[in-house]
Amino acid sequence: MRLRWVLLFVALALPAAWLSVKSVQDYQALQGFTAQAAVLDEKLSGLRGENTNLQIQIHRLSANSIDLDFLDERVRLVLGLAAKGETIIFDSGL
């Protein structure tokens, strides 16, 4: 009779212990996913801001509404050009 109680206890205790361990592991995994989601949300927010800035630049350079001052600024920056009479000063990073 005593052996039955021991076997019953073991039969009930092992699944309960396994479920407890599994629930702790799943909770830790959930915490990791939550932290990863927060990092990705922050990165997405930065990319959305960058996308907005690029959309503004595209609009300023589009054929329908070209911004000549912005175009001049981009040409000077990208191509390294300067107008006559301008002095170019290079910053050596000191």
Phi, psi and omega per residue, in radians:
M1 nan -0.704 -3.125
R2 -1.159 -0.603 3.125
L3 -1.129 -0.621 3.100
R4 -1.103 -0.743 3.135
W5 -1.135 -0.690 3.114
V6 -1.135 -0.805 3.134
L7 -1.124 -0.682 3.095
L8 -1.115 -0.751 3.116
F9 -1.077 -0.795 3.140
V10 -1.122 -0.731 -3.123
A11 -1.111 -0.528 3.121
L12 -1.589 -0.566 -3.069
A13 -1.300 -0.680 -3.102
L14 -1.097 -0.849 3.093
P15 -1.109 -0.631 3.120
A16 -1.126 -0.739 3.113
A17 -1.133 -0.748 3.137
W18 -1.086 -0.750 3.117
L19 -1.121 -0.645 3.113
S20 -1.125 -0.819 3.135
V21 -1.101 -0.761 -3.126
K22 -1.105 -0.690 3.141
S23 -1.161 -0.644 3.087
V24 -1.149 -0.743 3.115
Q25 -1.107 -0.745 3.129
D26 -1.146 -0.657 3.102
Y27 -1.116 -0.749 3.112
Q28 -1.126 -0.689 3.097
A29 -1.116 -0.708 3.110
L30 -1.083 -0.723 3.105
Q31 -1.079 -0.703 3.099
G32 -1.115 -0.746 3.116
F33 -1.143 -0.651 3.122
T34 -1.124 -0.756 3.107
A35 -1.130 -0.719 3.121
Q36 -1.129 -0.682 3.120
A37 -1.126 -0.660 3.111
A38 -1.126 -0.729 3.113
V39 -1.119 -0.756 -3.136
L40 -1.186 -0.610 3.074
D41 -1.111 -0.714 3.121
E42 -1.137 -0.733 3.112
K43 -1.124 -0.726 3.109
L44 -1.079 -0.694 3.118
S45 -1.079 -0.755 3.098
G46 -1.116 -0.711 3.124
L47 -1.176 -0.608 3.083
R48 -1.139 -0.706 3.086
G49 -1.107 -0.744 3.103
E50 -1.110 -0.708 3.111
N51 -1.091 -0.725 3.110
T52 -1.059 -0.778 3.121
N53 -1.091 -0.719 3.115
L54 -1.162 -0.654 3.097
Q55 -1.106 -0.676 3.102
I56 -1.124 -0.765 3.124
Q57 -1.118 -0.706 3.102
I58 -1.064 -0.760 3.140
H59 -1.115 -0.700 -3.120
R60 -1.201 -0.397 3.138
L61 -1.803 0.025 -3.121
S62 -1.227 2.713 -3.064
A63 -1.126 -0.511 -3.098
N64 -1.291 -0.543 -3.070
S65 -2.486 1.064 -3.068
I66 -1.278 2.341 3.096
D67 -1.747 1.829 -3.033
L68 -1.122 -0.629 3.103
D69 -1.122 -0.741 3.121
F70 -1.164 -0.706 3.093
L71 -1.062 -0.778 3.108
D72 -1.051 -0.766 3.125
E73 -1.076 -0.780 -3.130
R74 -1.151 -0.722 3.126
V75 -1.076 -0.794 3.139
R76 -1.092 -0.722 -3.098
L77 -1.246 -0.840 -3.049
V78 -1.307 -0.783 -3.068
L79 -1.612 -0.202 3.137
G80 1.250 0.551 -3.112
L81 -1.629 2.763 3.087
A82 -2.460 2.718 3.114
A83 -1.441 2.853 3.094
K84 -1.071 2.427 3.106
G85 1.485 -0.052 3.104
E86 -1.600 2.552 3.086
T87 -1.851 2.290 3.127
I88 -1.734 2.237 3.118
I89 -2.003 2.142 3.135
F90 -1.670 2.293 3.101
D91 -1.623 2.040 -3.096
S92 -1.443 0.042 3.095
G93 1.450 0.311 3.129
L94 -1.343 nan nan
